[in-house]
Amino acid sequence: MPQVPVLQVFYVSQVSGVFGVPQAKRLVGQAQLLNRRSDITGLLTFTGSYFAQFFEGPAATVAPLLERISRDGRHCRFRELRRQQAPQREFPGWSMALLESPQLESELAELIGQDAPADEAISAALDRIRRDSQWQTVSDLPTRPAAG
């Protein structure tokens, strides 16, 4: 089956109120169910104070999902950093995975705090998340592969 281009989105945001690892795991579990139905794959990074999420899928599904996420009251200071078409998925087997990564706290705070983060800083944060997701324990991996 030929690869279908996907829309990829990367954003960062700050946690609102009380939100810890148990809540992040519940959120990811809910996302996995919905994402399987919508052909969305990706990774949510949680530092304790910040979120960074990379997700991908058909543009017709990704755009409304991003809009819904941006209005979610569990976070504030939402900042979309990248939106691009890609020839194939980066996380094809994860309907949504959770990376607990407190060590990324200062990097994400810096990205949120800048008026216009440099593309190099955005790429560096994405590269670190990719690297950490390969070498650290990623929680709540789906028990079934994503649809598609």
Phi and psi restraints in degrees (value plus and minus 20) as a CYANA .aco file:
   2 PRO   PHI     -89.5   -49.5
   2 PRO   PSI     129.5   169.5
   3 GLN   PHI     -89.8   -49.8
   3 GLN   PSI     118.7   158.7
   4 VAL   PHI    -124.8   -84.8
   4 VAL   PSI     111.3   151.3
   5 PRO   PHI     -77.8   -37.8
   5 PRO   PSI     128.6   168.6
   6 VAL   PHI    -147.4  -107.4
   6 VAL   PSI     138.7   178.7
   7 LEU   PHI    -115.5   -75.5
   7 LEU   PSI     107.6   147.6
   8 GLN   PHI    -132.1   -92.1
   8 GLN   PSI     119.2   159.2
   9 VAL   PHI    -150.9  -110.9
   9 VAL   PSI     121.3   161.3
  10 PHE   PHI    -152.3  -112.3
  10 PHE   PSI     107.3   147.3
  11 TYR   PHI    -158.5  -118.5
  11 TYR   PSI     142.7   182.7
  12 VAL   PHI    -149.4  -109.4
  12 VAL   PSI     134.4   174.4
  13 SER   PHI    -178.0  -138.0
  13 SER   PSI     146.8   186.8
  14 GLN   PHI    -126.2   -86.2
  14 GLN   PSI     120.2   160.2
  15 VAL   PHI     -84.7   -44.7
  15 VAL   PSI     118.6   158.6
  16 SER   PHI    -124.4   -84.4
  16 SER   PSI     112.2   152.2
  17 GLY   PHI      48.8    88.8
  17 GLY   PSI    -174.7  -134.7
  18 VAL   PHI    -109.1   -69.1
  18 VAL   PSI      98.9   138.9
  19 PHE   PHI    -173.0  -133.0
  19 PHE   PSI      98.2   138.2
  20 GLY   PHI    -143.2  -103.2
  20 GLY   PSI    -190.3  -150.3
  21 VAL   PHI     -78.4   -38.4
  21 VAL   PSI     -62.8   -22.8
  22 PRO   PHI     -79.2   -39.2
  22 PRO   PSI     -60.0   -20.0
  23 GLN   PHI     -88.8   -48.8
  23 GLN   PSI     -57.9   -17.9
  24 ALA   PHI     -83.3   -43.3
  24 ALA   PSI     -60.4   -20.4
  25 LYS   PHI     -85.0   -45.0
  25 LYS   PSI     -59.8   -19.8
  26 ARG   PHI     -84.2   -44.2
  26 ARG   PSI     -63.8   -23.8
  27 LEU   PHI     -78.6   -38.6
  27 LEU   PSI     -65.5   -25.5
  28 VAL   PHI     -85.3   -45.3
  28 VAL   PSI     -60.3   -20.3
  29 GLY   PHI     -79.4   -39.4
  29 GLY   PSI     -62.3   -22.3
  30 GLN   PHI     -86.0   -46.0
  30 GLN   PSI     -61.9   -21.9
  31 ALA   PHI     -83.3   -43.3
  31 ALA   PSI     -58.5   -18.5
  32 GLN   PHI     -78.2   -38.2
  32 GLN   PSI     -65.3   -25.3
  33 LEU   PHI     -83.1   -43.1
  33 LEU   PSI     -68.0   -28.0
  34 LEU   PHI     -87.5   -47.5
  34 LEU   PSI     -59.8   -19.8
  35 ASN   PHI     -87.9   -47.9
  35 ASN   PSI     -54.8   -14.8
  36 ARG   PHI     -79.7   -39.7
  36 ARG   PSI     -60.9   -20.9
  37 ARG   PHI     -90.1   -50.1
  37 ARG   PSI     -46.7    -6.7
  38 SER   PHI    -124.0   -84.0
  38 SER   PSI     -16.4    23.6
  39 ASP   PHI      41.9    81.9
  39 ASP   PSI      19.8    59.8
  40 ILE   PHI    -124.2   -84.2
  40 ILE   PSI     119.0   159.0
  41 THR   PHI    -150.3  -110.3
  41 THR   PSI     139.6   179.6
  42 GLY   PHI     142.9   182.9
  42 GLY   PSI    -185.5  -145.5
  43 LEU   PHI    -165.4  -125.4
  43 LEU   PSI     111.2   151.2
  44 LEU   PHI    -126.9   -86.9
  44 LEU   PSI     103.4   143.4
  45 THR   PHI    -120.1   -80.1
  45 THR   PSI     114.0   154.0
  46 PHE   PHI    -148.2  -108.2
  46 PHE   PSI     103.8   143.8
  47 THR   PHI    -119.9   -79.9
  47 THR   PSI     -32.9     7.1
  48 GLY   PHI      92.1   132.1
  48 GLY   PSI     -55.2   -15.2
  49 SER   PHI    -140.3  -100.3
  49 SER   PSI     -38.8     1.2
  50 TYR   PHI    -154.6  -114.6
  50 TYR   PSI     134.7   174.7
  51 PHE   PHI    -134.0   -94.0
  51 PHE   PSI     127.7   167.7
  52 ALA   PHI    -156.8  -116.8
  52 ALA   PSI     104.6   144.6
  53 GLN   PHI    -148.6  -108.6
  53 GLN   PSI     115.4   155.4
  54 PHE   PHI    -138.3   -98.3
  54 PHE   PSI     102.5   142.5
  55 PHE   PHI    -161.6  -121.6
  55 PHE   PSI     141.5   181.5
  56 GLU   PHI    -171.7  -131.7
  56 GLU   PSI     136.7   176.7
  57 GLY   PHI     143.6   183.6
  57 GLY   PSI    -187.0  -147.0
  58 PRO   PHI     -82.3   -42.3
  58 PRO   PSI     118.2   158.2
  59 ALA   PHI     -75.8   -35.8
  59 ALA   PSI     -57.2   -17.2
  60 ALA   PHI     -85.3   -45.3
  60 ALA   PSI     -40.4    -0.4
  61 THR   PHI    -120.0   -80.0
  61 THR   PSI     -58.3   -18.3
  62 VAL   PHI     -86.5   -46.5
  62 VAL   PSI     -64.4   -24.4
  63 ALA   PHI     -79.5   -39.5
  63 ALA   PSI     -70.5   -30.5
  64 PRO   PHI     -87.5   -47.5
  64 PRO   PSI     -51.1   -11.1
  65 LEU   PHI     -84.8   -44.8
  65 LEU   PSI     -64.3   -24.3
  66 LEU   PHI     -80.4   -40.4
  66 LEU   PSI     -61.5   -21.5
  67 GLU   PHI     -81.1   -41.1
  67 GLU   PSI     -65.0   -25.0
  68 ARG   PHI     -84.0   -44.0
  68 ARG   PSI     -64.7   -24.7
  69 ILE   PHI     -81.5   -41.5
  69 ILE   PSI     -61.5   -21.5
  70 SER   PHI     -82.6   -42.6
  70 SER   PSI     -45.1    -5.1
  71 ARG   PHI    -115.3   -75.3
  71 ARG   PSI     -22.0    18.0
  72 ASP   PHI     -85.3   -45.3
  72 ASP   PSI     110.9   150.9
  73 GLY   PHI     -94.9   -54.9
  73 GLY   PSI     -25.9    14.1
  74 ARG   PHI     -98.4   -58.4
  74 ARG   PSI     -24.8    15.2
  75 HIS   PHI    -165.6  -125.6
  75 HIS   PSI     143.9   183.9
  76 CYS   PHI    -159.7  -119.7
  76 CYS   PSI     158.8   198.8
  77 ARG   PHI      33.1    73.1
  77 ARG   PSI      19.1    59.1
  78 PHE   PHI     -83.0   -43.0
  78 PHE   PSI     112.7   152.7
  79 ARG   PHI    -161.2  -121.2
  79 ARG   PSI      90.1   130.1
  80 GLU   PHI     -95.7   -55.7
  80 GLU   PSI     104.2   144.2
  81 LEU   PHI    -125.9   -85.9
  81 LEU   PSI     -46.1    -6.1
  82 ARG   PHI    -173.3  -133.3
  82 ARG   PSI     119.0   159.0
  83 ARG   PHI    -163.7  -123.7
  83 ARG   PSI      99.7   139.7
  84 GLN   PHI    -172.5  -132.5
  84 GLN   PSI     132.9   172.9
  85 GLN   PHI    -102.6   -62.6
  85 GLN   PSI     123.7   163.7
  86 ALA   PHI    -156.4  -116.4
  86 ALA   PSI     128.7   168.7
  87 PRO   PHI     -90.0   -50.0
  87 PRO   PSI     -42.7    -2.7
  88 GLN   PHI    -174.3  -134.3
  88 GLN   PSI     147.7   187.7
  89 ARG   PHI     -95.2   -55.2
  89 ARG   PSI     128.1   168.1
  90 GLU   PHI    -109.6   -69.6
  90 GLU   PSI     -53.1   -13.1
  91 PHE   PHI    -143.6  -103.6
  91 PHE   PSI      45.5    85.5
  92 PRO   PHI     -85.5   -45.5
  92 PRO   PSI     -44.2    -4.2
  93 GLY   PHI    -117.5   -77.5
  93 GLY   PSI     -20.4    19.6
  94 TRP   PHI    -134.3   -94.3
  94 TRP   PSI      87.7   127.7
  95 SER   PHI     -82.9   -42.9
  95 SER   PSI     -49.9    -9.9
  96 MET   PHI    -198.3  -158.3
  96 MET   PSI     111.2   151.2
  97 ALA   PHI    -137.6   -97.6
  97 ALA   PSI     139.4   179.4
  98 LEU   PHI    -137.4   -97.4
  98 LEU   PSI     105.2   145.2
  99 LEU   PHI    -131.9   -91.9
  99 LEU   PSI      93.2   133.2
 100 GLU   PHI    -105.8   -65.8
 100 GLU   PSI      95.5   135.5
 101 SER   PHI    -163.0  -123.0
 101 SER   PSI      52.0    92.0
 102 PRO   PHI     -79.3   -39.3
 102 PRO   PSI     -44.6    -4.6
 103 GLN   PHI     -88.6   -48.6
 103 GLN   PSI     -32.1     7.9
 104 LEU   PHI    -109.6   -69.6
 104 LEU   PSI     -20.4    19.6
 105 GLU   PHI     -71.0   -31.0
 105 GLU   PSI     -71.4   -31.4
 106 SER   PHI     -88.2   -48.2
 106 SER   PSI     -56.8   -16.8
 107 GLU   PHI     -82.4   -42.4
 107 GLU   PSI     -64.6   -24.6
 108 LEU   PHI     -89.7   -49.7
 108 LEU   PSI     -58.4   -18.4
 109 ALA   PHI     -80.0   -40.0
 109 ALA   PSI     -60.3   -20.3
 110 GLU   PHI     -85.9   -45.9
 110 GLU   PSI     -62.0   -22.0
 111 LEU   PHI     -83.1   -43.1
 111 LEU   PSI     -59.4   -19.4
 112 ILE   PHI     -91.4   -51.4
 112 ILE   PSI     -55.7   -15.7
 113 GLY   PHI     -96.8   -56.8
 113 GLY   PSI     -38.7     1.3
 114 GLN   PHI    -103.7   -63.7
 114 GLN   PSI     123.0   163.0
 115 ASP   PHI     -83.6   -43.6
 115 ASP   PSI     -64.8   -24.8
 116 ALA   PHI    -161.4  -121.4
 116 ALA   PSI      68.3   108.3
 117 PRO   PHI     -77.7   -37.7
 117 PRO   PSI     118.6   158.6
 118 ALA   PHI     -86.3   -46.3
 118 ALA   PSI     125.5   165.5
 119 ASP   PHI     -77.8   -37.8
 119 ASP   PSI     -53.1   -13.1
 120 GLU   PHI     -84.2   -44.2
 120 GLU   PSI     -59.0   -19.0
 121 ALA   PHI     -87.9   -47.9
 121 ALA   PSI     -59.4   -19.4
 122 ILE   PHI     -84.7   -44.7
 122 ILE   PSI     -66.7   -26.7
 123 SER   PHI     -82.5   -42.5
 123 SER   PSI     -59.3   -19.3
 124 ALA   PHI     -84.4   -44.4
 124 ALA   PSI     -62.3   -22.3
 125 ALA   PHI     -84.4   -44.4
 125 ALA   PSI     -64.0   -24.0
 126 LEU   PHI     -81.7   -41.7
 126 LEU   PSI     -63.3   -23.3
 127 ASP   PHI     -82.3   -42.3
 127 ASP   PSI     -60.3   -20.3
 128 ARG   PHI     -86.0   -46.0
 128 ARG   PSI     -60.4   -20.4
 129 ILE   PHI     -83.7   -43.7
 129 ILE   PSI     -64.4   -24.4
 130 ARG   PHI     -78.8   -38.8
 130 ARG   PSI     -66.7   -26.7
 131 ARG   PHI     -83.6   -43.6
 131 ARG   PSI     -66.5   -26.5
 132 ASP   PHI     -82.9   -42.9
 132 ASP   PSI     -55.4   -15.4
 133 SER   PHI     -89.9   -49.9
 133 SER   PSI     -41.1    -1.1
 134 GLN   PHI    -106.5   -66.5
 134 GLN   PSI     -52.1   -12.1
 135 TRP   PHI    -128.9   -88.9
 135 TRP   PSI     -32.9     7.1
 136 GLN   PHI    -127.0   -87.0
 136 GLN   PSI     145.6   185.6
 137 THR   PHI     -92.1   -52.1
 137 THR   PSI     102.8   142.8
 138 VAL   PHI    -119.5   -79.5
 138 VAL   PSI     102.9   142.9
 139 SER   PHI     -99.9   -59.9
 139 SER   PSI     133.5   173.5
 140 ASP   PHI      37.9    77.9
 140 ASP   PSI      23.1    63.1
 141 LEU   PHI     -84.8   -44.8
 141 LEU   PSI     125.3   165.3
 142 PRO   PHI     -81.0   -41.0
 142 PRO   PSI     126.9   166.9
 143 THR   PHI    -101.9   -61.9
 143 THR   PSI     -38.2     1.8
 144 ARG   PHI    -144.5  -104.5
 144 ARG   PSI     127.7   167.7
 145 PRO   PHI     -85.4   -45.4
 145 PRO   PSI     135.8   175.8
 146 ALA   PHI     -83.4   -43.4
 146 ALA   PSI     131.2   171.2
 147 ALA   PHI     -83.6   -43.6
 147 ALA   PSI     131.6   171.6
